[in-house]
Amino acid sequence: MALKLSEKLFFWREKGREGGSAPAVKRAGKKHQARLFIAAPIIAVVRLLYLAGLLRGLDYSYLDFLFNLRLVVWGIQPIDERLMLAAIDNKSIEEIGNVPWPRSVYAKLIDELFRNGAGLVVFDVLFPEPDKRFPEEDAALVAATRRWKDRTIHCFYEEVGAAEKSGIITVRQMMPFEKLKAVGTRVAFVDDNKIEGSKIELSNDSDGTRRRTFLAKRTASGEIALSLGAEAFAALKGINADKFAGNYPDEVQINFPGIIKTITQGQKVIIDEPYRRLPIADIIAKRLKPEEKKLLKGAIIFIDSTATGYYDHHPTPYQPKTPGVGIHLYALSNLLEGNYLKVLSSFLTFILIIGIGFLLAASLERYSAGVNFVVLAAVFLGLFGTSVYLFVYQNIVFHILAPFLSSFLVLAAVTLYRVAVEEKEKRWIRSTFGQYLSPKVVALLVENPDAMKLGGEKRLMTVLFLDIEGFTTISEKTPPEELTKLLNKYLTMFTDVILKYDGMVDKFIGDAVMALWNAPFEQSQHPVSACLAALEIQENIEKMSAGEAIPIRVRVGIHTGYMIVGNMGSAARFSYTAVGDNVNFASRLEGANKFFKTSILASESVYEVSRDNIAAREIGDVRVVGKETPVKIFELIGKRNGKADHRLESLPVWEKALAAMRSGNFEEAKKGFWDYLDRRAKDPAAERYLKLLELGVKDNFVINLTEK
């Protein structure tokens, strides 16, 4: 817990500049910085809302806008020319009959496609049950699949039920019927969900629109399976599902190429997808034109329905009803072209939210809202241009609406603040900080409000915890009225001394006090100030408790380290305080006084800075509750070159014994500790070290504190 050398040098340098031991409060600039009071909470809220996903609607809307802007300005993006759809369309249904068709129809389709040179046939049609009425239909489909099994992909579906209270999720897996599956053809999933632990995740975004798709997932049976598009890609690459999952993403943002809009003479808008399609009826009836047959050479053909009322559909950025097969087809095209969308890290969005917001607030201190509006507009035009370029030419999504929202709110709020609130600020500072800061620090805050940080800030600080020893026993023996007077008297004294040394009374916790130094202003020697306050409190206790029926004693713990300091709590009720591991450590030191029968314990980080001003006895290495690494702690004895303290006389004896023990001169150490006990009877630390030495312990001198 000791301070680093660079931190020690900082204190020594500052002490030399100030020319004395009294704490120096660093004056901040007089100009009020609205970003600390207005921008920080707005930015924090926007950032938290973004992190929590509550602003995803902005990102979704912006992405949809980019898709439609690209379609209008740059047109439909190319897809892999091999991709085609053999469609169960209205024409085919009129000729062949209503769906479901006899399975021999699909058998003929498979044979006809491969005879015309198709490279891969991908079914987005389920065959989960055998045809018990016409088994010959199953036999035809199985035979055709077997003939072309290396280039045919069938599909399965996992129907997932809602999770029960027990956490159990019911999954109904609809695989190709047994004989078809036994052929050994590739099988891929066509559902849009996956199970992660006890949660069901859908590929639809929270607004219900499909912008992404799962490529790989672990099925209910525990195996890795690929989606229809990913399985087709794996087949073309000659790899299996496990190898795909190890080399490609399991989920992608789909780079939709666009849609074709046709306006009829009756002003009716017909929307169509840009991939080629052929009616199944024309294929199996061998009515294809020469140019259509040519298209089948090496083609990757998906089989699904486009007939009205016969296909699954999903809302996408371009239209509310996109055929489900298009999702798989576009995913395959994106994999083949390597152009699926990559979304820039949300960390960059966070940086923009924070950076632009604070820069804007700082700029508002010097320039008018009108000037800042123009500058902000220019900045976001630049960001917008960058975002469009990345999307159109690099297939990268760069979200900018959350930073824009944050900046707009900062611009509006800071402007309103400067008009309506700034005059009330001084009264607020006095009422808020006057209760726990010294008057001169409050005066500096009123004059320089920009020195106070709103929100959390990591800062090197000193924290002091003080507790009245045996207060429970005292309260049991004292009437309530007298107890209240007694407590108020001592808490008033504690507060006066802390404020005298420019500390901040953070809070009262019953009979306990928590105080901070080096906030909200920087103080070059805050560890020294805390030590001087603790020693003066101890001196005052001895004087004040002389006439008490029950003598009052206090326990104090002091520690210096990095903490998070700022206004914390709810929007309606908050306090300026510090939190963090180092705050907890100071509290542990206060409790450690019970073990050592001491009054004031400080960490090494405090003593290393204060040793020229404060006399202290090293207790040794201790391990407190919640800590694994032992640290050195010190008992404060008094001021150097100050009032004589009888404990100072025995300090050299203690230091000599401790040094002998650490150097391995155990006989000399035992002699020294006995000598110390002759001077300071029943000292717990000395007695413990002697006990360890008598038992022959040579290396385990760490004191474990088992109580907080």
Solvent accessible surface area in square Angstrom, and as a share of the most:
residue,aa,sasa,rsa
1,M,70,0.31
2,A,45,0.35
3,L,12,0.06
4,K,145,0.61
5,L,117,0.58
6,S,77,0.50
7,E,24,0.11
8,K,36,0.15
9,L,92,0.46
10,F,68,0.28
11,F,1,0.00
12,W,98,0.35
13,R,121,0.44
14,E,24,0.11
15,K,40,0.17
16,G,58,0.56
17,R,162,0.59
18,E,86,0.38
19,G,68,0.65
20,G,38,0.36
21,S,43,0.28
22,A,70,0.55
23,P,23,0.15
24,A,21,0.16
25,V,31,0.18
26,K,132,0.56
27,R,139,0.51
28,A,33,0.26
29,G,48,0.46
30,K,136,0.58
31,K,116,0.49
32,H,20,0.09
33,Q,47,0.21
34,A,0,0.00
35,R,62,0.23
36,L,19,0.10
37,F,20,0.08
38,I,31,0.16
39,A,0,0.00
40,A,19,0.15
41,P,60,0.38
42,I,33,0.17
43,I,4,0.02
44,A,45,0.35
45,V,78,0.45
46,V,3,0.02
47,R,86,0.32
48,L,106,0.53
49,L,61,0.30
50,Y,28,0.11
51,L,110,0.55
52,A,70,0.54
53,G,14,0.14
54,L,126,0.63
55,L,23,0.11
56,R,123,0.45
57,G,44,0.42
58,L,55,0.28
59,D,12,0.06
60,Y,33,0.12
61,S,67,0.43
62,Y,10,0.04
63,L,7,0.04
64,D,30,0.16
65,F,93,0.39
66,L,2,0.01
67,F,0,0.00
68,N,57,0.29
69,L,44,0.22
70,R,3,0.01
71,L,31,0.16
72,V,124,0.71
73,V,89,0.51
74,W,99,0.35
75,G,27,0.26
76,I,68,0.34
77,Q,41,0.18
78,P,112,0.70
79,I,31,0.16
80,D,17,0.09
81,E,137,0.61
82,R,101,0.37
83,L,2,0.01
84,M,3,0.01
85,L,1,0.00
86,A,1,0.01
87,A,1,0.00
88,I,4,0.02
89,D,27,0.14
90,N,79,0.41
91,K,87,0.37
92,S,0,0.00
93,I,21,0.11
94,E,145,0.65
95,E,92,0.41
96,I,47,0.24
97,G,28,0.27
98,N,111,0.57
99,V,49,0.28
100,P,124,0.78
101,W,9,0.03
102,P,65,0.41
103,R,36,0.13
104,S,29,0.19
105,V,16,0.09
106,Y,5,0.02
107,A,6,0.05
108,K,124,0.52
109,L,0,0.00
110,I,0,0.00
111,D,12,0.06
112,E,17,0.08
113,L,0,0.00
114,F,10,0.04
115,R,163,0.59
116,N,19,0.10
117,G,30,0.29
118,A,0,0.00
119,G,21,0.20
120,L,4,0.02
121,V,0,0.00
122,V,0,0.00
123,F,0,0.00
124,D,22,0.11
125,V,28,0.16
126,L,59,0.29
127,F,8,0.03
128,P,43,0.27
129,E,107,0.48
130,P,61,0.38
131,D,37,0.19
132,K,175,0.74
133,R,196,0.72
134,F,92,0.38
135,P,85,0.53
136,E,102,0.46
137,E,31,0.14
138,D,10,0.05
139,A,59,0.46
140,A,31,0.24
141,L,0,0.00
142,V,12,0.07
143,A,34,0.27
144,A,0,0.00
145,T,0,0.00
146,R,135,0.49
147,R,139,0.51
148,W,63,0.22
149,K,81,0.34
150,D,117,0.60
151,R,93,0.34
152,T,1,0.00
153,I,0,0.00
154,H,1,0.00
155,C,2,0.01
156,F,7,0.03
157,Y,64,0.24
158,E,5,0.02
159,E,82,0.37
160,V,30,0.17
161,G,31,0.30
162,A,90,0.69
163,A,51,0.39
164,E,95,0.43
165,K,217,0.92
166,S,86,0.56
167,G,32,0.31
168,I,106,0.54
169,I,29,0.15
170,T,84,0.49
171,V,38,0.22
172,R,136,0.50
173,Q,67,0.30
174,M,31,0.14
175,M,43,0.19
176,P,6,0.04
177,F,7,0.03
178,E,134,0.60
179,K,147,0.62
180,L,0,0.00
181,K,87,0.37
182,A,81,0.63
183,V,12,0.07
184,G,56,0.54
185,T,9,0.05
186,R,63,0.23
187,V,30,0.17
188,A,0,0.00
189,F,2,0.01
190,V,27,0.15
191,D,7,0.04
192,D,33,0.17
193,N,12,0.06
194,K,16,0.07
195,I,49,0.25
196,E,91,0.41
197,G,75,0.72
198,S,69,0.44
199,K,151,0.64
200,I,59,0.30
201,E,60,0.27
202,L,95,0.47
203,S,0,0.00
204,N,40,0.20
205,D,14,0.07
206,S,97,0.63
207,D,78,0.41
208,G,30,0.28
209,T,18,0.10
210,R,9,0.03
211,R,6,0.02
212,R,32,0.11
213,T,6,0.04
214,F,3,0.01
215,L,0,0.00
216,A,4,0.03
217,K,9,0.04
218,R,142,0.52
219,T,12,0.07
220,A,61,0.48
221,S,76,0.49
222,G,35,0.34
223,E,118,0.53
224,I,44,0.22
225,A,12,0.09
226,L,0,0.00
227,S,3,0.02
228,L,0,0.00
229,G,0,0.00
230,A,0,0.00
231,E,11,0.05
232,A,0,0.00
233,F,6,0.02
234,A,0,0.00
235,A,21,0.17
236,L,66,0.33
237,K,112,0.48
238,G,63,0.60
239,I,25,0.13
240,N,90,0.46
241,A,20,0.16
242,D,96,0.50
243,K,118,0.50
244,F,0,0.00
245,A,41,0.32
246,G,64,0.62
247,N,99,0.51
248,Y,71,0.27
249,P,47,0.30
250,D,73,0.38
251,E,55,0.25
252,V,6,0.04
253,Q,43,0.19
254,I,1,0.00
255,N,9,0.05
256,F,5,0.02
257,P,5,0.03
258,G,2,0.02
259,I,8,0.04
260,I,73,0.37
261,K,126,0.54
262,T,71,0.42
263,I,108,0.55
264,T,48,0.28
265,Q,184,0.82
266,G,67,0.65
267,Q,137,0.61
268,K,140,0.59
269,V,77,0.44
270,I,84,0.43
271,I,67,0.34
272,D,59,0.30
273,E,10,0.05
274,P,31,0.19
275,Y,8,0.03
276,R,98,0.36
277,R,75,0.27
278,L,9,0.04
279,P,26,0.17
280,I,0,0.00
281,A,2,0.01
282,D,20,0.10
283,I,2,0.01
284,I,41,0.21
285,A,47,0.36
286,K,138,0.58
287,R,111,0.41
288,L,14,0.07
289,K,117,0.50
290,P,109,0.69
291,E,103,0.46
292,E,41,0.18
293,K,84,0.35
294,K,153,0.65
295,L,69,0.34
296,L,1,0.00
297,K,134,0.57
298,G,37,0.35
299,A,0,0.00
300,I,1,0.01
301,I,2,0.01
302,F,0,0.00
303,I,0,0.00
304,D,10,0.05
305,S,6,0.04
306,T,29,0.17
307,A,1,0.00
308,T,109,0.63
309,G,77,0.74
310,Y,90,0.34
311,Y,58,0.22
312,D,77,0.40
313,H,80,0.36
314,H,29,0.13
315,P,49,0.31
316,T,11,0.06
317,P,13,0.08
318,Y,23,0.09
319,Q,23,0.10
320,P,100,0.63
321,K,113,0.48
322,T,2,0.01
323,P,13,0.08
324,G,3,0.03
325,V,0,0.00
326,G,0,0.00
327,I,2,0.01
328,H,16,0.07
329,L,0,0.00
330,Y,2,0.01
331,A,2,0.01
332,L,0,0.00
333,S,2,0.01
334,N,5,0.02
335,L,13,0.07
336,L,43,0.21
337,E,92,0.41
338,G,43,0.42
339,N,32,0.16
340,Y,43,0.16
341,L,6,0.03
342,K,92,0.39
343,V,64,0.37
344,L,61,0.30
345,S,71,0.46
346,S,54,0.35
347,F,136,0.57
348,L,66,0.33
349,T,6,0.03
350,F,18,0.07
351,I,81,0.41
352,L,27,0.14
353,I,1,0.00
354,I,57,0.29
355,G,28,0.27
356,I,23,0.12
357,G,0,0.00
358,F,59,0.25
359,L,130,0.64
360,L,12,0.06
361,A,0,0.00
362,A,34,0.26
363,S,34,0.22
364,L,1,0.01
365,E,26,0.11
366,R,183,0.67
367,Y,107,0.41
368,S,64,0.42
369,A,37,0.29
370,G,48,0.46
371,V,74,0.43
372,N,1,0.01
373,F,112,0.47
374,V,101,0.58
375,V,81,0.47
376,L,10,0.05
377,A,41,0.32
378,A,61,0.47
379,V,61,0.35
380,F,15,0.06
381,L,126,0.63
382,G,45,0.43
383,L,30,0.15
384,F,63,0.26
385,G,37,0.36
386,T,63,0.37
387,S,0,0.00
388,V,17,0.10
389,Y,112,0.43
390,L,32,0.16
391,F,1,0.00
392,V,18,0.10
393,Y,124,0.47
394,Q,82,0.37
395,N,33,0.17
396,I,41,0.21
397,V,0,0.00
398,F,12,0.05
399,H,22,0.10
400,I,8,0.04
401,L,47,0.23
402,A,0,0.00
403,P,0,0.00
404,F,87,0.36
405,L,56,0.28
406,S,0,0.00
407,S,0,0.00
408,F,97,0.40
409,L,70,0.35
410,V,0,0.00
411,L,15,0.07
412,A,41,0.32
413,A,27,0.21
414,V,0,0.00
415,T,44,0.25
416,L,120,0.60
417,Y,16,0.06
418,R,91,0.33
419,V,121,0.70
420,A,65,0.51
421,V,64,0.37
422,E,64,0.29
423,E,151,0.68
424,K,118,0.50
425,E,15,0.07
426,K,105,0.44
427,R,154,0.56
428,W,88,0.31
429,I,0,0.00
430,R,128,0.47
431,S,69,0.44
432,T,32,0.19
433,F,0,0.00
434,G,38,0.36
435,Q,143,0.64
436,Y,33,0.13
437,L,5,0.03
438,S,6,0.04
439,P,110,0.69
440,K,117,0.49
441,V,6,0.04
442,V,15,0.09
443,A,60,0.47
444,L,23,0.11
445,L,0,0.00
446,V,15,0.08
447,E,74,0.33
448,N,0,0.00
449,P,8,0.05
450,D,12,0.06
451,A,13,0.10
452,M,0,0.00
453,K,71,0.30
454,L,33,0.17
455,G,31,0.29
456,G,59,0.56
457,E,44,0.20
458,K,141,0.60
459,R,27,0.10
460,L,21,0.10
461,M,0,0.00
462,T,0,0.00
463,V,0,0.00
464,L,0,0.00
465,F,24,0.10
466,L,1,0.00
467,D,27,0.14
468,I,5,0.03
469,E,64,0.29
470,G,38,0.37
471,F,36,0.15
472,T,94,0.54
473,T,65,0.38
474,I,7,0.04
475,S,34,0.22
476,E,135,0.60
477,K,141,0.60
478,T,29,0.17
479,P,75,0.47
480,P,100,0.63
481,E,116,0.52
482,E,89,0.40
483,L,32,0.16
484,T,75,0.44
485,K,135,0.57
486,L,27,0.13
487,L,36,0.18
488,N,80,0.41
489,K,92,0.39
490,Y,1,0.00
491,L,21,0.11
492,T,75,0.43
493,M,20,0.09
494,F,0,0.00
495,T,22,0.13
496,D,83,0.43
497,V,6,0.04
498,I,0,0.00
499,L,31,0.16
500,K,127,0.54
501,Y,26,0.10
502,D,8,0.04
503,G,0,0.00
504,M,0,0.00
505,V,5,0.03
506,D,16,0.08
507,K,75,0.32
508,F,99,0.41
509,I,91,0.46
510,G,57,0.55
511,D,22,0.11
512,A,18,0.14
513,V,0,0.00
514,M,7,0.03
515,A,0,0.00
516,L,0,0.00
517,W,0,0.00
518,N,14,0.07
519,A,6,0.05
520,P,2,0.02
521,F,7,0.03
522,E,78,0.35
523,Q,8,0.04
524,S,8,0.05
525,Q,1,0.01
526,H,1,0.01
527,P,0,0.00
528,V,0,0.00
529,S,0,0.00
530,A,0,0.00
531,C,1,0.00
532,L,22,0.11
533,A,0,0.00
534,A,0,0.00
535,L,5,0.03
536,E,28,0.13
537,I,0,0.00
538,Q,27,0.12
539,E,70,0.31
540,N,33,0.17
541,I,7,0.03
542,E,116,0.52
543,K,148,0.63
544,M,54,0.24
545,S,12,0.07
546,A,87,0.67
547,G,76,0.73
548,E,42,0.19
549,A,108,0.84
550,I,57,0.29
551,P,97,0.61
552,I,5,0.02
553,R,112,0.41
554,V,4,0.02
555,R,23,0.08
556,V,1,0.00
557,G,0,0.00
558,I,0,0.00
559,H,1,0.00
560,T,0,0.00
561,G,8,0.08
562,Y,98,0.37
563,M,3,0.01
564,I,68,0.35
565,V,1,0.00
566,G,0,0.00
567,N,26,0.13
568,M,50,0.22
569,G,69,0.67
570,S,66,0.43
571,A,110,0.85
572,A,102,0.79
573,R,202,0.74
574,F,87,0.36
575,S,57,0.37
576,Y,3,0.01
577,T,12,0.07
578,A,2,0.02
579,V,67,0.39
580,G,30,0.29
581,D,79,0.41
582,N,25,0.13
583,V,10,0.06
584,N,77,0.39
585,F,3,0.01
586,A,0,0.00
587,S,37,0.24
588,R,48,0.17
589,L,0,0.00
590,E,21,0.10
591,G,7,0.07
592,A,3,0.02
593,N,2,0.01
594,K,93,0.39
595,F,83,0.35
596,F,3,0.01
597,K,145,0.61
598,T,8,0.04
599,S,15,0.10
600,I,1,0.01
601,L,0,0.00
602,A,0,0.00
603,S,0,0.00
604,E,39,0.17
605,S,0,0.00
606,V,0,0.00
607,Y,15,0.06
608,E,26,0.12
609,V,5,0.03
610,S,1,0.00
611,R,101,0.37
612,D,89,0.46
613,N,30,0.15
614,I,0,0.00
615,A,1,0.01
616,A,2,0.02
617,R,8,0.03
618,E,30,0.13
619,I,0,0.00
620,G,0,0.00
621,D,38,0.20
622,V,0,0.00
623,R,73,0.27
624,V,5,0.03
625,V,42,0.24
626,G,74,0.71
627,K,45,0.19
628,E,149,0.67
629,T,97,0.57
630,P,48,0.30
631,V,15,0.08
632,K,65,0.28
633,I,0,0.00
634,F,12,0.05
635,E,9,0.04
636,L,2,0.01
637,I,7,0.03
638,G,10,0.10
639,K,69,0.29
640,R,98,0.36
641,N,164,0.84
642,G,42,0.41
643,K,171,0.72
644,A,93,0.72
645,D,30,0.16
646,H,128,0.57
647,R,35,0.13
648,L,57,0.28
649,E,131,0.59
650,S,4,0.03
651,L,15,0.08
652,P,84,0.53
653,V,25,0.14
654,W,0,0.00
655,E,84,0.38
656,K,133,0.56
657,A,1,0.01
658,L,8,0.04
659,A,61,0.48
660,A,10,0.08
661,M,5,0.02
662,R,105,0.38
663,S,90,0.58
664,G,38,0.37
665,N,78,0.40
666,F,45,0.19
667,E,124,0.56
668,E,62,0.28
669,A,0,0.00
670,K,36,0.15
671,K,144,0.61
672,G,13,0.13
673,F,0,0.00
674,W,139,0.49
675,D,53,0.28
676,Y,6,0.02
677,L,22,0.11
678,D,120,0.62
679,R,132,0.48
680,R,68,0.25
681,A,83,0.64
682,K,166,0.70
683,D,12,0.06
684,P,28,0.18
685,A,0,0.00
686,A,0,0.00
687,E,78,0.35
688,R,63,0.23
689,Y,2,0.01
690,L,8,0.04
691,K,132,0.56
692,L,24,0.12
693,L,11,0.05
694,E,106,0.48
695,L,125,0.62
696,G,46,0.44
697,V,40,0.23
698,K,139,0.59
699,D,126,0.66
700,N,89,0.45
701,F,28,0.12
702,V,26,0.15
703,I,0,0.00
704,N,70,0.36
705,L,13,0.06
706,T,120,0.70
707,E,119,0.53
708,K,138,0.58
